[in-house]
Amino acid sequence: MTHSTRQGRRRSPTPDELRAWRGYIETARALDARLTSRLQKESGLSTGDYTVLLALSEADGRRLRSSELADAVGWERSRLSHHLRRMEDRGLVRREECAVDYRGAWVVLTDDGAHAFRSASVPHLRAVRELFVEALDPDQLDQVAALTAALRDRLDASR
């Protein structure tokens, strides 16, 4: 009995499944690369900057605890800390001590950061529309939403 037989139903993806997987991955990477390039060129922000600024702009009082921000953007805390230091140097965010818990800090969106985010959002959302939304009809957009929700549910369930 082979190892895979003992494991039960575990099997490799079929050629058609692999074709779908590669198509998804290669397209997602190409789309991400194009959006990243345009965001950087049109606004001077990286996708990491934009992701952090988006999370802070949506937060109450334009502030989050650093642990909450790490969870919101899906990054390890060490990666976030290094990125925040670079963003602080550019005046996009600032860190403030938390009066309730001295181990934690607030990450606060500055006025300059809010302005940079708003300025970047117009061309970025235009690029999202051009490269993603306009490539699909309404039914396909609904299918993409359903597919990504199913994938997200599987990822969340496997934590």
N, C-alpha and C positions, 0 to 999 in steps of 0.2 A: 504494500500500500504506500503510495507516495505521500509526501507531506501535504500537497494540495488536496488530495483525497481525504486525508484525515481532518483537514480544516473544514470539511463540509462543502459548501456551495461556492467557495472562493474560486474564481476563474479569471483569466485575462480578458480584457475587452476584445470584442470582435473587430474585424477590420472596419465595418461601418461605424461602430462606436468610437474607434480611434480616429476615424476621419472626422466625425462630428467634434470630438475633443480637440483635435489639432486645429480645425477650422475656428472653433471658439477661441482657443488660446492665441493663435496667430493674429486673428482679427482684433481681439481685445488688446494685445500688445501694440499692434500697429495704430489703433485708435488712441491708446494712451500716449504713445510716442508723439503722435501728431498734435494732440491736445497739449501735452507738456511743452513741446517746442513753441507752439503758438502762444501759450500763456507766458512763457519766459520772454519771448521776443516782444510781445505786445504790452506787458506790464512790468517786467523785471522780477516777477515773483516766481518761485518754484512751486511745484504742485504741493510740496510739503508746507510751504508758507501759506498757500491758499487754503489748504485743508485746516490748518490751525486757525487761521483768521475766520474761516467759515464757522467753525465750532464756537469760537469766542463771540462772533457776531450774533449767533443764535442763543447764546446763554443769557440768563437773567443778569442784568447789570454788566454785561459784556465781560464776565469773569467766571473762571472755573478753578477749582482746586487742581493742582498739577496731576494728581492721580485720576481725577475725573476727565481731564483733558486727554490724558494718555489712553484711557478707555474709549473716549469719544472718537479719537482718530485711529485707534487700533495699533498703537505703537508701544514698544517697550519703553519703560520710564527713562532708561539711559539715553536712548535715541532722542526722545522728546527733550530731555534736559540739554543736550548738545545743540539741538535745533533752536530751542528757545533762547539760548545764549546768543546765537547768531542773529536771531530776530530782535532781541533786546538791543544789540549793538547798532541795529538799523532803526531803532525807535518804533518798531511795529507793536511790540508788547512790553510789558513790565511785570516784574514779580513783586508781590507784596507779602509781608508776613501775615499769617493767619492768627488773629488775636485769640481764637478758641483753641487752636492746636499748633503749637510752635514747631512741630515736626513737618507740617505741611505749609504750602505757600499758595497764594492765589496767583493765577496768571491772568493779567488784565489786558484787554485790547485798548491800545492808546488811540487818541484821535487820529494820529498819522497812520496807524494800522487800519483803522476803520476807513479812512480815505483811500488808502492803497487797495483795500478789499473791494470797496465800491467801484473804484476806477478799473480794477482788473475784471470785475464781474461782467461788465457789459461786453467786452470783446470775448471773454471766455464763454459766456452763455451763447453768444453768436456762433462761436466755433462748435459748441455742442449741438446747436440746432443744425448747422450746415453739415457736419460730419456724421451725426448720429440720427437726429430726429427726422431730417428730410430724406434720409436713405430708406426709411421704413414707412409703410402705410399705417393707419390707425390700428388695424387688426394685428399687424406685426409688432407694433409697440406694445399692445396688450399682451401678446405672446411673450415678448422679452420680459415684461414685468412679471408674468406668471413664472417663467423659467428662472429668473433670478431670485424670486421669492422662494421657490422650491430648493434652489441651491443654498440659499442663506439658511433656510430651515434645517437642511441636512448638516451644514457646517455648525450651526448653533447646537444641534442635538448631539454632535460628536465631541463636544468640549469636555 
